[in-house]
Amino acid sequence: MVQPKANIVHLPVYQPGKPIEEVKRELGLKEIIKLASNENPYGCSPLVREAILGQLEQTHIYPDGGAVELTQAVSEHLDVSKNQIIFGAGSDEVILMIARAFLVKGDETIMASHTFPQYKHNVEIEGGVCIEVPLAEGTHDLQGMLERVNEKTKIIWICNPNNPTGTMVSQQELKRFLEQVPDRVLVVLDEAYIEYTATEDNSNSLKLLREHDNVVLLRTFSKIYGLASLRIGFGIGHPDVIHSINQVREPFNTTRYAQAAAMAAIKDQAFITRCREENAKGIDYLTGEFERLGLSAYPAYGNFIMVNVHRPAKSVFEGLLGRGIIVRGGHQLDFPTSIRVTVGTPEQNSKFIQALEEVLNEVQIAATEING
Ligand SMILES: *Cc1c(COP(=O)(O)O)cnc(C)c1O
């Protein structure tokens, strides 16, 4: 047989969650509430539908590979130059392109022990080495990460807010951290959920970007903008860094539907503000209910909460699934007694809490609790 490259043979093939239709059929349920993938429960801006329909007649024509109009729109919205922006088929693809553009075999990259899995996945494909620094109280240990920097370090990945824990490092900490990272090391700040945090916080990283040429921010249209199925996200960085990433980009990596939809979505900031406010209410509600149920949760800055249910995660996950509610079980995330739940609509949230309460009464408290 033809042998693949040695550094990919151990990689797992991504296991997607079960399709909603299949879960319905298997369990004989009419309604399924999916709170597993941090999607926007309010969908996307109504302007998006028209924008996509407007492109249908052009289906046979390649998209604009450089996404010129969308670049202009994002540049105006965030007040950065056009040559500081690069689009990908989701920010997943931007992560892939960064690894492809900057890493050769043996390069080291530093990341948190429990964070977004795509960093490690793409680093290993390029033959890079992952140094995983344990989280401290569910939060990135920036000091610990700094201590692991050496002459082989090429990239530091920081997910802020962090997926799956939902925690955030403060802008002050980040500022101090960046001042100490050598500027030959690229710092990738993945801000997939940044629009959910208070507005005054979510523009701070753009300031850090002006002070540090080695920072790349990752943003996406998949989360608060509600365009997950269209696959569009972007990176923002120094023009030279963006140029390097552009050199490995496929010519037509984002579709015309995604570009048109993103352009419409970014215009409707009223929708984004409403989603941010509803999400904040949802976080308050869920946090209060967890407290009432005697459960501890990490402080949540995105649109999801990691909560310690003090019981085996798999049993709680399955108990919820049987009641038509899909969450992420911590057993798959190395949090054996926790679940990660996306904030839904008020109705979804209260159905989730009702089901959780039933499941908690059914499932025995775990004898040993590994994470606190
Ligand atoms: C969802 C997510 C992404 C990727 O989203 P795309 O759909 O590929 O844009 C990136 N980083 C984190 C932390 C995420 O949670």
The ligand as an SDF file (V2000), in Angstrom:
LIG
                    3D

 15 15  0  0  0  0  0  0  0  0999 V2000
  -16.0860   27.3690   16.2000 C   0  0  0  0  0  0  0  0  0  0  0  0
  -14.6850   27.7450   16.4160 C   0  0  0  0  0  0  0  0  0  0  0  0
  -13.8090   28.0520   15.3710 C   0  0  0  0  0  0  0  0  0  0  0  0
  -14.0280   27.7540   13.9370 C   0  0  0  0  0  0  0  0  0  0  0  0
  -15.1110   28.1540   13.3780 O   0  0  0  0  0  0  0  0  0  0  0  0
  -15.2690   28.1810   11.8070 P   0  0  0  0  0  0  0  0  0  0  0  0
  -16.6450   27.6720   11.6220 O   0  0  0  0  0  0  0  0  0  0  0  0
  -14.2320   27.2820   11.1790 O   0  0  0  0  0  0  0  0  0  0  0  0
  -15.0520   29.5920   11.4480 O   0  0  0  0  0  0  0  0  0  0  0  0
  -12.5220   28.4770   15.6550 C   0  0  0  0  0  0  0  0  0  0  0  0
  -12.1180   28.5810   16.9090 N   0  0  0  0  0  0  0  0  0  0  0  0
  -12.9060   28.2810   17.9330 C   0  0  0  0  0  0  0  0  0  0  0  0
  -12.3800   28.4370   19.2940 C   0  0  0  0  0  0  0  0  0  0  0  0
  -14.2090   27.8470   17.7230 C   0  0  0  0  0  0  0  0  0  0  0  0
  -14.9570   27.5090   18.7770 O   0  0  0  0  0  0  0  0  0  0  0  0
  1  2  1  0
  2  3  1  0
  2 14  2  0
  3  4  1  0
  3 10  2  0
  4  5  1  0
  5  6  1  0
  6  7  2  0
  6  8  1  0
  6  9  1  0
 10 11  1  0
 11 12  2  0
 12 13  1  0
 12 14  1  0
 14 15  1  0
M  END
$$$$
